Amino acid sequence: MQNILTQQSQFFELLDKQVDAYKTLLDQLNTSQDKFNNLLTDYLHKFQSINNRLLSQGRPEVSLSQIQIKRNDELFTNSQLNISFNLRSLLDKSYKYKLTLADPLETPLYRDRIFQLRVELKNKNGELVRNLNKIELVVAIYSQEQYPKEIKVNNKGEQILKGHLCVPLIKGTAFFTRVQIREVSSHYQNGGIILAILPQFKHNDEPINGRDIQPLIVENIKVKAKKFSERHIPVYVNQ
């Protein structure tokens, strides 16, 4: 028992040091992006290795989402860092449920044109799951590269996504009725973007938790400019 307590103490000391180190790295993110990505991945592997050793000795698991790192007055949880720097790794995990598109996404999409997304919650057998609790879903876009980065503004510095960007998943269905992308994808690396629909995590014991749901990630989406005719005036989302 004393040995386990000693290892727990050592574990949390190491964790505190690592978090402090990555606070500094986050401040240097703009000039040291690649180095940060590699070190963060190495840190997560070490954290998981230590956690696994303690689990084998009967210690309760420490969730990665409990680590919080602050940079420029913004609070990042570990799960958010994973989404920012290793989006595709979310698909490698094991989930009880997954998000799927109920209707095919017609591509290419067009800048400033409203489109809709209807999403369904499915189990491993592909059957619709009618969740009783409300689960918030968020739509976001990322760059199409090795380490996808969330794209928040267009080339004019304006919010790149507008519309209904956060909707509830109720009884297995969520409907993003008005989504608008305000930039063409050719302005970004590899000429495409990644569309992601991500469940929001809650620290509770609700019947279905967002952590058990595989996000929906659609890669290589093209967004083109479209010339409107004089009779076709584009409709913009007000938000």
VOPA-269243 format. One line per 3 residues: number of its first residue (from 1); their letters; for each residue x, y, z of N, C-alpha, C. Coordinates in Angstrom, 3 decimals, decimal comma. Example, Ala and Ser with C-alpha at 12.3 -4.5 7.8 and 13.67 -1.06 7.14 Angstrom:
<atoms>
1) AS) 13,190/-5,690/7,800/12,300/-4,500/7,800/13,200/-3,300/7,800  12,850/-2,250/7,080/13,670/-1,060/7,140/12,900/0,030/7,870
</atoms>
This chain:
<atoms>
1) MQN) 0,828/-1,193/0,000/0,000/0,000/0,000/0,873/1,259/0,000  1,911/1,256/0,859/2,803/2,400/0,919/3,493/2,633/-0,413  3,839/1,525/-1,101/4,492/1,638/-2,407/3,577/2,312/-3,427
4) ILT) 2,294/1,959/-3,384/1,331/2,555/-4,319/1,195/4,048/-4,048  1,115/4,427/-2,756/0,996/5,840/-2,390/2,219/6,627/-2,838  3,395/5,999/-2,697/4,628/6,661/-3,128/4,616/6,900/-4,633
7) QQS) 4,169/5,883/-5,386/4,108/6,021/-6,837/3,072/7,060/-7,246  1,954/7,134/-6,492/0,954/8,160/-6,787/1,550/9,548/-6,609  2,285/9,726/-5,502/2,904/11,020/-5,238/3,892/11,388/-6,334
10) QFF) 4,711/10,416/-6,738/5,680/10,663/-7,803/4,973/10,997/-9,121  3,857/10,311/-9,344/3,109/10,528/-10,567/2,583/11,962/-10,645  1,986/12,447/-9,551/1,425/13,787/-9,566/2,517/14,858/-9,595
13) ELL) 3,668/14,579/-8,978/4,783/15,514/-9,073/5,246/15,640/-10,518  5,369/14,480/-11,185/5,766/14,487/-12,585/4,722/15,212/-13,425  3,457/14,977/-13,142/2,372/15,601/-13,901/2,405/17,117/-13,755
16) DKQ) 2,614/17,615/-12,517/2,688/19,057/-12,289/3,835/19,680/-13,072  4,989/18,997/-13,076/6,142/19,520/-13,801/5,874/19,564/-15,307  5,236/18,491/-15,803/4,949/18,442/-17,230/3,955/19,526/-17,637
19) VDA) 2,925/19,750/-16,817/1,936/20,778/-17,131/2,592/22,152/-17,157  3,472/22,424/-16,163/4,185/23,702/-16,142/5,040/23,865/-17,401  5,669/22,774/-17,801/6,517/22,832/-18,995/5,698/23,152/-20,233
22) YKT) 4,515/22,581/-20,324/3,708/22,806/-21,520/2,961/24,127/-21,496  2,817/24,716/-20,328/2,340/26,102/-20,295/3,338/26,996/-21,032  4,630/26,773/-20,773/5,678/27,551/-21,436/5,690/27,278/-22,934
25) LLD) 5,532/26,023/-23,300/5,533/25,667/-24,723/4,363/26,302/-25,454  3,219/26,371/-24,795/2,063/26,986/-25,431/2,310/28,466/-25,717  3,028/29,139/-24,823/3,357/30,544/-25,044/4,276/30,731/-26,243
28) QLN) 5,021/29,689/-26,575/5,956/29,760/-27,709/5,382/29,081/-28,951  4,091/28,827/-28,939/3,462/28,033/-29,990/3,647/28,634/-31,383  3,526/29,950/-31,503/3,588/30,580/-32,823/4,941/30,394/-33,504
31) TSQ) 6,006/30,282/-32,718/7,348/30,152/-33,307/7,896/28,735/-33,211  7,156/27,857/-32,576/7,694/26,522/-32,342/6,613/25,459/-32,483  5,772/25,583/-33,531/4,620/24,701/-33,691/5,009/23,223/-33,834
34) DKF) 5,924/22,930/-34,706/6,281/21,537/-34,943/6,897/20,895/-33,704  7,753/21,638/-33,034/8,376/21,112/-31,820/7,332/20,832/-30,760  6,378/21,733/-30,631/5,312/21,545/-29,651/4,486/20,294/-29,957
37) NNL) 4,143/20,089/-31,235/3,343/18,919/-31,616/4,044/17,624/-31,217  5,346/17,552/-31,522/6,103/16,344/-31,211/6,224/16,123/-29,709  6,504/17,193/-28,970/6,650/17,061/-27,519/5,324/16,718/-26,854
40) LTD) 4,240/17,292/-27,358/2,928/17,003/-26,781/2,560/15,541/-26,984  2,838/15,015/-28,173/2,563/13,607/-28,438/3,390/12,710/-27,526  4,673/13,044/-27,364/5,541/12,278/-26,480/5,044/12,336/-25,039
43) YLH) 4,617/13,526/-24,612/4,108/13,697/-23,252/2,869/12,844/-23,004  1,942/12,813/-23,968/0,717/12,031/-23,807/1,031/10,542/-23,712  2,001/10,087/-24,505/2,397/8,678/-24,438/2,989/8,348/-23,066
46) KFQ) 3,833/9,249/-22,547/4,417/9,011/-21,229/3,353/9,025/-20,146  2,426/9,951/-20,248/1,338/10,042/-19,276/0,530/8,744/-19,260  0,192/8,244/-20,460/-0,615/7,036/-20,546/0,149/5,841/-19,995
49) SIN) 1,473/5,795/-20,241/2,287/4,696/-19,737/2,299/4,684/-18,212  2,479/5,863/-17,601/2,471/5,945/-16,134/1,106/5,578/-15,590  0,073/6,076/-16,252/-1,292/5,795/-15,808/-1,590/4,299/-15,861
52) NRL) -1,130/3,636/-16,926/-1,375/2,203/-17,065/-0,678/1,411/-15,959  0,550/1,847/-15,611/1,258/1,148/-14,540/0,520/1,285/-13,206  0,011/2,468/-12,927/-0,708/2,676/-11,675/-2,041/1,936/-11,675
55) LSQ) -2,683/1,866/-12,836/-3,944/1,119/-12,933/-3,740/-0,352/-12,617  -2,604/-0,894/-13,080/-2,318/-2,309/-12,834/-2,110/-2,603/-11,353  -1,862/-1,542/-10,563/-1,675/-1,707/-9,127/-2,911/-1,300/-8,334
58) GRP) -4,016/-1,096/-9,041/-5,275/-0,852/-8,358/-5,640/0,596/-8,151  -4,892/1,528/-8,755/-5,194/2,947/-8,580/-6,232/3,394/-9,598  -7,256/4,193/-9,203/-8,259/4,682/-10,157/-7,607/5,482/-11,275
61) EVS) -8,188/5,384/-12,458/-7,628/6,073/-13,621/-7,772/7,582/-13,493  -6,736/8,311/-13,916/-6,796/9,767/-14,017/-7,141/10,106/-15,464  -8,291/10,765/-15,682/-8,713/11,103/-17,031/-7,814/12,185/-17,609
64) LSQ) -7,488/12,043/-18,886/-6,655/13,052/-19,540/-7,333/14,411/-19,557  -8,673/14,416/-19,525/-9,385/15,690/-19,581/-9,229/16,484/-18,297  -8,670/15,875/-17,235/-8,485/16,593/-15,991/-7,301/17,564/-16,056
67) IQI) -6,434/17,394/-17,056/-5,278/18,280/-17,201/-5,746/19,556/-17,892  -5,442/20,700/-17,327/-5,820/21,968/-17,922/-4,579/22,841/-18,086  -4,442/23,415/-19,261/-3,288/24,246/-19,575/-3,795/25,617/-20,012
70) KRN) -3,244/26,670/-19,433/-3,719/28,016/-19,725/-2,728/28,771/-20,597  -3,250/29,437/-21,611/-2,415/30,248/-22,502/-3,204/31,467/-22,936  -2,631/32,636/-22,747/-3,250/33,884/-23,191/-4,706/34,007/-22,760
73) DEL) -4,949/33,723/-21,484/-6,283/33,844/-20,879/-7,307/32,877/-21,464  -6,860/31,859/-22,186/-7,773/30,848/-22,693/-7,443/29,527/-22,014  -8,478/28,788/-21,637/-8,283/27,524/-20,946/-8,460/26,382/-21,938
76) FTN) -7,401/25,567/-22,077/-7,447/24,435/-22,990/-7,479/23,155/-22,166  -8,447/22,276/-22,405/-8,387/20,959/-21,798/-7,574/20,063/-22,710  -7,132/18,931/-22,172/-6,322/18,017/-22,978/-7,101/17,519/-24,178
79) SQL) -8,422/17,293/-24,013/-9,219/16,813/-25,136/-9,233/17,848/-26,260  -9,259/19,144/-25,921/-9,239/20,171/-26,950/-7,894/20,207/-27,667  -6,803/19,986/-26,941/-5,491/19,946/-27,558/-5,393/18,791/-28,537
82) NIS) -5,964/17,634/-28,185/-5,965/16,499/-29,092/-6,682/16,836/-30,380  -7,836/17,522/-30,267/-8,598/17,887/-31,450/-7,790/18,837/-32,321  -7,088/19,791/-31,705/-6,349/20,786/-32,467/-5,154/20,196/-33,194
85) FNL) -4,436/19,278/-32,536/-3,161/18,857/-33,080/-3,133/17,418/-33,593  -4,141/16,638/-33,252/-4,144/15,251/-33,710/-5,579/14,806/-33,941  -6,288/15,543/-34,783/-7,710/15,316/-35,004/-8,015/13,890/-35,426
88) RSL) -7,207/13,347/-36,339/-7,501/12,023/-36,873/-7,356/10,920/-35,827  -6,565/11,163/-34,778/-6,392/10,132/-33,751/-7,692/9,838/-33,021  -8,659/10,748/-33,085/-9,946/10,503/-32,447/-10,651/9,301/-33,059
91) LDK) -10,346/9,021/-34,324/-10,995/7,897/-35,005/-10,343/6,567/-34,668  -9,174/6,603/-34,036/-8,460/5,364/-33,712/-8,901/4,762/-32,377  -9,681/5,506/-31,608/-10,104/5,026/-30,293/-11,331/4,134/-30,414
94) SYK) -11,649/3,435/-29,344/-12,815/2,561/-29,307/-13,982/3,315/-28,669  -15,129/3,308/-29,345/-16,309/4,016/-28,864/-17,516/3,066/-28,827  -18,472/3,413/-27,983/-19,736/2,668/-27,946/-20,679/3,135/-29,058
97) YKL) -20,538/4,414/-29,435/-21,449/5,007/-30,410/-20,650/5,834/-31,416  -21,314/6,251/-32,486/-20,667/7,097/-33,477/-21,687/8,046/-34,098  -21,194/9,182/-34,587/-22,021/10,125/-35,318/-21,900/9,851/-36,811
100) TLA) -23,020/9,883/-37,507/-23,023/9,663/-38,954/-23,907/10,715/-39,613  -23,643/10,978/-40,885/-24,504/11,874/-41,647/-25,745/11,121/-42,081  -26,910/11,684/-41,787/-28,160/11,045/-42,199/-28,385/11,207/-43,695
103) DPL) -27,877/12,297/-44,254/-28,017/12,575/-45,677/-26,635/12,873/-46,257  -26,367/12,455/-47,491/-25,060/12,733/-48,098/-24,801/14,235/-48,169  -23,558/14,607/-47,934/-23,163/16,012/-48,041/-22,826/16,305/-49,491
106) ETP) -23,609/17,192/-50,101/-23,388/17,524/-51,503/-22,209/18,476/-51,623  -21,182/18,041/-52,315/-19,985/18,849/-52,499/-19,754/19,070/-53,991  -19,047/20,128/-54,382/-18,399/21,083/-53,482/-19,412/21,987/-52,784
109) LYR) -18,966/22,535/-51,652/-19,737/23,578/-51,004/-19,340/24,915/-51,612  -20,132/25,954/-51,360/-19,839/27,257/-51,926/-19,750/28,313/-50,829  -18,790/29,184/-50,981/-18,580/30,259/-50,023/-19,855/31,096/-49,865
112) DRI) -20,207/31,353/-48,601/-21,352/32,191/-48,233/-22,703/31,563/-48,559  -22,724/30,341/-49,034/-24,004/29,668/-49,287/-24,354/28,774/-48,111  -25,578/28,876/-47,636/-26,030/28,102/-46,480/-26,237/26,640/-46,870
115) FQL) -25,788/25,729/-46,011/-26,064/24,306/-46,204/-26,521/23,712/-44,876  -27,022/22,500/-44,933/-27,584/21,840/-43,757/-26,873/20,522/-43,488  -26,884/20,130/-42,233/-26,301/18,852/-41,825/-27,265/18,165/-40,866
118) RVE) -27,676/16,975/-41,213/-28,505/16,179/-40,297/-27,666/14,996/-39,839  -27,494/14,895/-38,534/-26,584/13,917/-37,953/-27,370/12,928/-37,104  -26,944/11,671/-37,152/-27,610/10,636/-36,359/-26,605/9,929/-35,457
121) LKN) -27,111/9,436/-34,342/-26,302/8,674/-33,391/-26,546/7,192/-33,631  -25,482/6,444/-33,899/-25,596/5,016/-34,188/-24,752/4,208/-33,203  -25,156/2,933/-33,014/-24,325/2,033/-32,213/-23,372/1,280/-33,134
124) KNG) -22,632/0,327/-32,578/-21,631/-0,393/-33,374/-22,260/-1,211/-34,494  -23,541/-1,539/-34,359/-24,238/-2,316/-35,391/-24,894/-1,428/-36,441  -24,681/-0,106/-36,317/-25,265/0,803/-37,283/-26,720/1,119/-37,023
127) ELV) -27,220/0,825/-35,826/-28,614/1,067/-35,487/-28,763/2,426/-34,804  -29,857/3,111/-35,084/-30,111/4,410/-34,482/-30,279/4,266/-32,973  -29,612/5,136/-32,216/-29,705/5,139/-30,760/-30,442/6,403/-30,338
130) RNL) -31,567/6,250/-29,684/-32,379/7,387/-29,263/-31,993/7,789/-27,842  -31,001/8,660/-27,745/-30,523/9,086/-26,437/-31,608/9,851/-25,686  -31,725/9,610/-24,389/-32,721/10,294/-23,563/-32,205/11,627/-23,048
133) NKI) -30,890/11,698/-22,788/-30,297/12,954/-22,334/-29,868/13,806/-23,521  -29,824/15,124/-23,311/-29,420/16,045/-24,377/-27,901/16,114/-24,453  -27,359/15,937/-25,660/-25,919/15,998/-25,889/-25,648/17,104/-26,900
136) ELV) -24,817/18,063/-26,520/-24,497/19,174/-27,420/-23,458/18,751/-28,459  -23,714/19,107/-29,711/-22,775/18,864/-30,805/-22,318/20,192/-31,383  -21,040/20,251/-31,752/-20,469/21,478/-32,306/-19,850/21,167/-33,667
139) VAI) -20,081/22,041/-34,645/-19,458/21,882/-35,956/-18,254/22,813/-36,035  -17,157/22,318/-36,607/-15,934/23,097/-36,751/-15,235/22,654/-38,030  -14,320/23,497/-38,528/-13,537/23,119/-39,707/-12,051/23,212/-39,380
142) YSQ) -11,277/22,352/-40,045/-9,840/22,237/-39,795/-9,094/22,206/-41,118  -7,828/22,530/-41,054/-6,988/22,495/-42,249/-6,701/21,050/-42,644  -6,536/20,831/-43,954/-6,290/19,498/-44,495/-4,783/19,280/-44,571
145) EQY) -4,186/18,909/-43,429/-2,746/18,684/-43,372/-2,433/17,629/-42,325  -1,152/17,318/-42,155/-0,766/16,236/-41,246/-1,251/16,489/-39,823  -1,062/17,704/-39,343/-1,572/18,095/-38,032/-2,659/19,153/-38,250
148) PKE) -3,908/18,736/-38,396/-4,976/19,704/-38,691/-5,089/20,781/-37,623  -5,273/22,017/-38,084/-5,463/23,145/-37,179/-6,874/23,690/-37,376  -7,523/24,040/-36,288/-8,859/24,601/-36,407/-8,787/25,955/-37,098
151) IKV) -9,676/26,172/-38,064/-9,753/27,431/-38,798/-10,919/28,225/-38,225  -10,613/29,369/-37,646/-11,648/30,168/-36,993/-11,998/31,445/-37,754  -11,034/31,973/-38,514/-11,293/33,221/-39,242/-10,884/33,066/-40,703
154) NNK) -11,499/33,874/-41,560/-11,127/33,850/-42,978/-9,993/34,835/-43,233  -9,662/35,037/-44,501/-8,529/35,906/-44,840/-8,771/37,363/-44,485  -10,004/37,727/-44,226/-10,323/39,100/-43,833/-10,369/39,260/-42,311
157) GEQ) -10,085/38,186/-41,609/-10,121/38,250/-40,158/-11,517/38,115/-39,580  -12,468/37,705/-40,407/-13,850/37,535/-39,953/-14,088/36,091/-39,531  -15,097/35,883/-38,706/-15,453/34,531/-38,302/-15,775/33,702/-39,534
160) ILK) -15,079/32,579/-39,702/-15,218/31,816/-40,941/-16,488/30,977/-40,981  -16,966/30,551/-39,816/-18,203/29,776/-39,748/-19,293/30,621/-39,108  -20,474/30,601/-39,711/-21,606/31,293/-39,120/-22,829/30,390/-39,199
163) GHL) -23,810/30,712/-38,350/-25,044/29,948/-38,388/-25,273/29,155/-37,130  -25,957/28,038/-37,284/-26,261/27,153/-36,160/-25,086/26,186/-35,986  -24,156/26,557/-35,144/-22,909/25,799/-35,012/-22,907/24,875/-33,799
166) CVP) -23,863/25,037/-32,896/-23,973/24,173/-31,714/-25,434/23,806/-31,543  -25,741/22,520/-31,707/-27,138/22,075/-31,614/-27,215/20,835/-30,720  -28,371/20,575/-30,137/-28,518/19,404/-29,274/-28,803/18,137/-30,075
169) LIK) -28,237/17,050/-29,623/-28,562/15,723/-30,151/-29,686/15,171/-29,279  -30,863/15,011/-29,850/-32,046/14,579/-29,090/-32,666/13,369/-29,780  -32,843/12,304/-29,011/-33,441/11,060/-29,523/-32,744/10,582/-30,793
172) GTA) -31,427/10,723/-30,786/-30,624/10,158/-31,862/-30,423/11,026/-33,079  -30,954/12,264/-33,070/-30,854/13,113/-34,254/-30,501/14,548/-33,871  -29,641/15,166/-34,656/-29,317/16,580/-34,515/-29,378/17,214/-35,901
175) FFT) -29,879/18,442/-35,961/-30,071/19,090/-37,252/-29,430/20,473/-37,245  -28,312/20,605/-37,982/-27,693/21,909/-38,198/-28,390/22,519/-39,416  -29,344/23,399/-39,175/-30,203/23,864/-40,262/-29,573/24,957/-41,122
178) RVQ) -28,657/25,740/-40,551/-28,064/26,860/-41,292/-26,587/26,977/-40,942  -25,745/26,487/-41,839/-24,300/26,579/-41,658/-23,722/27,293/-42,874  -22,775/28,174/-42,618/-22,221/28,981/-43,700/-20,702/29,082/-43,543
181) IRE) -19,961/28,755/-44,608/-18,503/28,885/-44,624/-18,152/30,114/-45,452  -17,330/30,987/-44,890/-17,101/32,298/-45,504/-15,699/32,426/-46,112  -15,186/31,321/-46,647/-13,897/31,361/-47,340/-13,800/30,157/-48,268
184) VSS) -13,080/30,300/-49,361/-12,868/29,175/-50,276/-11,733/28,314/-49,745  -11,803/27,024/-50,012/-10,804/26,095/-49,475/-9,458/26,206/-50,176  -9,432/26,790/-51,387/-8,163/26,897/-52,119/-7,168/27,819/-51,426
187) HYQ) -7,628/28,596/-50,461/-6,730/29,485/-49,726/-5,950/28,742/-48,644  -6,252/27,467/-48,463/-5,613/26,709/-47,393/-4,794/25,563/-47,969  -3,915/25,030/-47,146/-2,983/23,990/-47,586/-3,721/22,805/-48,177
190) NGG) -3,240/22,294/-49,287/-3,790/21,139/-50,006/-5,156/21,414/-50,627  -5,636/22,645/-50,562/-6,849/23,025/-51,289/-8,142/22,464/-50,760  -8,129/21,890/-49,564/-9,351/21,343/-48,991/-9,409/21,621/-47,503
193) IIL) -10,544/21,302/-46,896/-10,703/21,466/-45,454/-11,320/20,200/-44,873  -11,275/20,090/-43,559/-11,901/18,984/-42,839/-13,099/19,534/-42,084  -14,238/18,888/-42,241/-15,437/19,249/-41,488/-15,581/18,264/-40,337
196) AIL) -15,716/18,776/-39,125/-15,822/17,912/-37,951/-17,053/18,285/-37,136  -17,758/17,270/-36,660/-18,859/17,468/-35,721/-18,478/16,742/-34,445  -18,347/17,489/-33,373/-17,740/16,996/-32,145/-18,718/17,040/-30,986
199) PQF) -18,877/15,935/-30,259/-19,729/15,957/-29,064/-19,036/16,684/-27,925  -19,808/17,396/-27,136/-19,267/18,104/-25,986/-19,256/17,188/-24,766  -18,172/17,220/-24,000/-18,007/16,325/-22,853/-18,640/16,923/-21,602
202) KHN) -19,241/16,061/-20,807/-19,765/16,459/-19,507/-19,261/15,485/-18,455  -18,902/16,013/-17,296/-18,399/15,179/-16,211/-19,573/14,733/-15,349  -20,329/13,805/-15,847/-21,467/13,295/-15,077/-21,752/11,856/-15,489
205) DEP) -22,780/11,305/-14,908/-23,118/9,898/-15,161/-24,393/9,773/-15,977  -24,565/10,645/-16,947/-25,756/10,569/-17,774/-25,734/9,277/-18,589  -26,912/8,826/-19,061/-26,978/7,537/-19,784/-25,967/7,397/-20,915
208) ING) -25,827/8,456/-21,719/-24,846/8,441/-22,811/-23,994/9,685/-22,675  -22,693/9,505/-22,521/-21,778/10,627/-22,360/-21,075/10,913/-23,677  -20,759/12,186/-23,903/-20,083/12,566/-25,140/-18,768/11,848/-25,355
211) RDI) -18,123/11,406/-24,274/-16,845/10,697/-24,399/-17,000/9,340/-25,075  -18,215/8,813/-25,066/-18,458/7,489/-25,642/-18,877/7,566/-27,105  -18,852/8,771/-27,681/-19,338/8,969/-29,043/-18,176/9,336/-29,973
214) QPL) -18,030/8,587/-31,041/-16,992/8,895/-32,029/-17,407/10,115/-32,845  -16,550/11,138/-32,920/-16,894/12,334/-33,717/-17,056/11,988/-35,193  -17,728/12,869/-35,890/-17,878/12,746/-37,340/-16,837/13,636/-37,999
217) IVE) -15,965/13,049/-38,801/-14,892/13,796/-39,468/-14,949/13,501/-40,961  -15,164/14,538/-41,755/-15,231/14,401/-43,212/-14,062/15,180/-43,811  -13,180/14,484/-44,503/-11,962/15,110/-45,022/-12,093/15,549/-46,476
220) NIK) -11,164/16,417/-46,850/-10,980/16,861/-48,239/-12,245/17,458/-48,853  -12,868/18,354/-48,120/-14,041/19,066/-48,620/-13,580/20,305/-49,383  -14,152/20,495/-50,557/-13,826/21,669/-51,368/-14,907/22,736/-51,175
223) VKA) -14,458/23,967/-50,979/-15,375/25,106/-50,888/-14,976/26,074/-51,992  -15,893/26,334/-52,914/-15,584/27,168/-54,072/-16,339/28,488/-54,016  -15,832/29,436/-54,778/-16,543/30,705/-54,942/-17,626/30,506/-55,987
226) KKF) -18,762/31,162/-55,786/-19,845/31,023/-56,755/-20,337/32,403/-57,153  -20,403/32,622/-58,432/-20,887/33,900/-58,933/-22,404/33,858/-58,980  -23,041/34,757/-58,261/-24,496/34,798/-58,217/-25,029/35,642/-59,384
229) SER) -26,137/35,208/-59,923/-26,781/36,003/-60,954/-27,503/37,172/-60,307  -27,920/38,139/-61,122/-28,616/39,299/-60,583/-29,935/38,899/-59,945  -30,529/37,795/-60,410/-31,800/37,356/-59,849/-31,623/36,531/-58,593
232) HIP) -30,389/36,144/-58,319/-30,133/35,291/-57,153/-29,287/36,072/-56,149  -29,943/36,633/-55,169/-29,249/37,381/-54,136/-28,921/36,428/-52,995  -27,658/36,298/-52,620/-27,297/35,340/-51,560/-27,916/35,716/-50,220
235) VYV) -28,274/34,688/-49,462/-28,822/34,875/-48,133/-27,712/34,645/-47,134  -27,543/35,553/-46,185/-26,490/35,433/-45,196/-27,084/35,140/-43,828  -26,333/34,382/-43,073/-26,777/34,045/-41,733/-26,533/35,218/-40,809
238) NQ) -27,519/35,606/-40,064/-27,369/36,672/-39,081/-27,079/36,071/-37,730  -25,919/36,417/-37,185/-25,523/35,917/-35,854/-24,519/36,849/-35,231
</atoms>
